[in-house]
């Protein structure tokens, strides 16, 4: 898949894994990414494209336990939107190599 615009509105776990460049088991464990169950019993699991876009654009927070008294603090965790595009990295490398 070249872009999210080419994707259907409901995505399978394998399609989401391909877009995020993760393994399907990792996609299942993403608690921040909403899942849609279709059917009864062993329902089909699908991901809405709009939820995937929201997940990519969201800054996810991480809860960290600081000591034995279970004191916790929340820290911003780098989301996918904070990653530098590969093209930009290559341009930087070429500037410094040149």
Residue pairs with C-beta under 8 A, 6 or more apart in sequence:
1 7
1 15
1 18
1 19
4 19
4 49
4 52
4 53
7 15
7 19
7 49
8 49
9 48
9 49
9 50
10 36
10 38
10 46
10 47
10 48
10 49
11 19
11 46
11 47
11 48
11 49
11 52
12 45
12 46
12 47
13 24
13 27
13 28
13 45
13 47
14 24
15 47
16 22
16 27
16 33
16 47
16 52
17 23
17 24
17 26
17 27
19 52
20 27
20 56
20 80
27 33
27 47
30 55
32 55
32 58
32 60
33 47
33 51
33 52
33 55
34 47
34 48
34 51
34 55
35 45
35 46
35 47
36 45
36 46
36 47
36 48
37 43
37 44
37 45
37 46
38 44
38 45
38 46
55 80
56 79
56 80
56 81
57 79
57 81
58 79
58 81
59 76
59 77
59 79
59 81
59 82
60 76
60 77
60 79
61 74
61 75
61 76
61 77
62 74
62 75
62 76
62 77
63 72
63 73
63 74
64 72
64 73
64 74
64 75
65 71
65 72
66 72
66 73
